[in-house]
Amino acid sequence: MQTIEGKVWNFGKDIDTDLIIAARYLNTSVPEELAKHVMEDADPTFVKNMTPGDIIVADENFGCGSSREHAPIALKAAGVAAVIAPTFARIFYRNAFNMGLPIFELPESNEIKKGDVVSINMDEGTITNKTSGKTYKFTPIPPFMQELIDAGGLMNYAAKEVAKEEK
């Protein structure tokens, strides 16, 4: 059973890729450098106060804006375990899975508050707010997208597939 558990950080709707990682930091593609500035323009205290394994819960249209892959790379490198929102921008959705960042569509995400602890059971398709005791069903992740997450992203998935074929 694959479970993700962490403390919640809340963000509003229309969190664009510039709020996730500002363009002024895109002079590097080193994930650890990007991680130092993740969510900085949305919450300057985020990186200083978050703990690896924490979970972002946002309102609709998370990841809108540019198509840059830096946004999910920075979130993952900072230690964000998952992102929960009612909807995600289409390109961010695909980039997140390609980078191995688990994201979950949950219409009731605004019921989950900052500081709550949530547990995501990927096998059962549930998110349990351990603080309030409420359990939600999230929109199922397509099987292939689940394989990308399990592999740690598209590049790792492709490497495993190539290795299988070489045997």
C-alpha positions as CSV (number, residue, x, y, z in Angstrom):
1,M,0.0,0.0,0.0
2,Q,1.4,3.4,-1.0
3,T,0.6,6.1,1.5
4,I,1.8,9.7,1.7
5,E,1.4,11.5,5.0
6,G,2.3,15.1,5.9
7,K,1.5,18.5,7.3
8,V,-0.5,20.8,5.1
9,W,0.4,24.2,3.6
10,N,-2.5,26.1,2.0
11,F,-2.4,28.2,-1.1
12,G,-5.2,29.9,-3.0
13,K,-6.5,29.5,-6.5
14,D,-4.6,30.2,-9.7
15,I,-1.2,29.6,-8.2
16,D,0.9,30.0,-11.4
17,T,4.3,28.6,-12.2
18,D,5.9,32.0,-11.5
19,L,4.6,31.8,-7.9
20,I,5.8,28.2,-7.6
21,I,9.3,29.2,-8.9
22,A,9.9,32.8,-10.0
23,A,11.5,33.3,-13.4
24,R,14.4,35.2,-11.8
25,Y,15.7,31.8,-10.5
26,L,15.6,30.0,-13.8
27,N,19.2,30.7,-14.6
28,T,19.8,27.2,-13.1
29,S,18.3,23.8,-13.7
30,V,19.9,22.4,-10.5
31,P,16.9,21.1,-8.5
32,E,18.5,21.8,-5.1
33,E,19.0,25.5,-6.1
34,L,15.4,25.8,-7.3
35,A,14.2,24.2,-4.1
36,K,15.7,27.1,-2.1
37,H,13.1,29.5,-3.7
38,V,10.0,27.4,-4.2
39,M,6.8,29.2,-3.4
40,E,8.8,32.2,-2.3
41,D,6.6,34.8,-3.9
42,A,3.4,33.2,-2.6
43,D,4.7,32.7,0.9
44,P,8.2,33.9,1.7
45,T,8.3,31.7,4.9
46,F,7.4,28.5,3.1
47,V,10.9,27.1,2.4
48,K,12.2,28.1,5.9
49,N,9.3,26.6,7.7
50,M,8.3,23.6,5.7
51,T,9.5,20.1,6.4
52,P,10.3,17.5,3.7
53,G,7.2,15.4,3.4
54,D,4.8,18.3,3.8
55,I,1.8,18.6,1.4
56,I,0.5,21.6,-0.5
57,V,-3.3,21.9,-0.6
58,A,-4.5,24.6,-3.0
59,D,-7.6,25.9,-4.6
60,E,-8.4,25.4,-8.3
61,N,-6.1,25.8,-11.3
62,F,-2.8,25.1,-9.5
63,G,0.2,25.4,-11.8
64,C,-1.3,27.6,-14.4
65,G,0.9,29.9,-16.5
66,S,4.0,28.8,-18.4
67,S,4.8,25.3,-19.4
68,R,8.1,25.2,-17.5
69,E,9.1,21.9,-15.9
70,H,11.0,23.8,-13.3
71,A,7.8,24.2,-11.1
72,P,7.3,20.5,-10.3
73,I,11.0,19.9,-10.2
74,A,11.4,22.7,-7.5
75,L,8.5,21.4,-5.5
76,K,9.8,17.9,-5.5
77,A,13.4,19.0,-4.7
78,A,12.2,21.0,-1.8
79,G,10.6,17.9,-0.3
80,V,6.9,18.6,-1.1
81,A,5.4,15.1,-0.9
82,A,2.3,15.9,-2.9
83,V,-0.1,18.6,-4.1
84,I,-3.8,18.4,-3.6
85,A,-6.2,20.8,-5.5
86,P,-9.6,20.6,-7.2
87,T,-8.0,21.2,-10.6
88,F,-4.6,21.6,-12.1
89,A,-3.4,23.4,-15.2
90,R,-3.1,20.8,-18.0
91,I,0.6,21.2,-18.7
92,F,1.5,21.3,-15.0
93,Y,-0.5,18.1,-14.5
94,R,1.5,16.3,-17.1
95,N,4.8,17.9,-16.0
96,A,4.2,16.9,-12.4
97,F,3.7,13.2,-13.3
98,N,6.7,13.3,-15.7
99,M,8.9,14.6,-12.8
100,G,7.4,12.1,-10.3
101,L,5.5,14.6,-8.2
102,P,2.2,13.1,-7.0
103,I,-0.8,15.4,-7.4
104,F,-4.4,14.7,-6.5
105,E,-7.6,16.2,-7.7
106,L,-9.9,16.8,-4.8
107,P,-13.0,19.1,-5.2
108,E,-13.2,19.6,-1.4
109,S,-9.6,20.6,-1.0
110,N,-10.6,24.0,0.6
111,E,-11.9,22.0,3.7
112,I,-8.3,21.0,4.5
113,K,-6.6,23.7,6.6
114,K,-2.9,24.8,7.1
115,G,-1.3,22.7,9.8
116,D,-3.7,19.8,9.4
117,V,-2.1,16.4,8.9
118,V,-3.4,14.4,5.9
119,S,-2.8,10.8,4.8
120,I,-3.1,9.9,1.1
121,N,-3.8,6.3,0.4
122,M,-3.1,5.9,-3.3
123,D,-4.3,2.3,-3.4
124,E,-7.7,3.1,-1.9
125,G,-8.0,6.5,-3.6
126,T,-8.6,8.3,-0.3
127,I,-7.3,11.3,1.5
128,T,-7.9,11.3,5.2
129,N,-7.6,14.6,7.2
130,K,-6.2,13.1,10.4
131,T,-6.8,16.4,12.2
132,S,-10.5,16.5,11.5
133,G,-11.1,12.8,10.9
134,K,-12.8,13.3,7.6
135,T,-12.0,11.1,4.6
136,Y,-12.4,12.1,1.0
137,K,-12.2,10.2,-2.3
138,F,-9.9,11.7,-4.9
139,T,-10.2,11.5,-8.6
140,P,-8.4,8.3,-9.6
141,I,-5.0,8.6,-11.2
142,P,-4.8,6.8,-14.5
143,P,-2.8,3.6,-14.3
144,F,0.0,4.8,-16.6
145,M,0.4,8.0,-14.6
146,Q,0.6,5.9,-11.4
147,E,3.4,4.0,-13.0
148,L,5.3,7.2,-13.6
149,I,4.9,8.2,-9.9
150,D,6.0,4.8,-8.8
151,A,9.1,5.0,-11.0
152,G,10.0,8.5,-9.8
153,G,9.2,10.2,-13.1
154,L,9.2,9.7,-16.8
155,M,13.0,9.4,-17.2
156,N,13.3,6.7,-14.5
157,Y,10.3,4.9,-16.1
158,A,11.9,5.0,-19.5
159,A,15.2,3.8,-18.1
160,K,13.5,0.8,-16.5
161,E,11.6,0.0,-19.7
162,V,14.9,0.1,-21.7
163,A,16.6,-2.1,-19.2
164,K,13.8,-4.7,-19.5
165,E,14.1,-4.8,-23.2
166,E,17.9,-5.2,-23.0
167,K,17.5,-8.4,-21.0
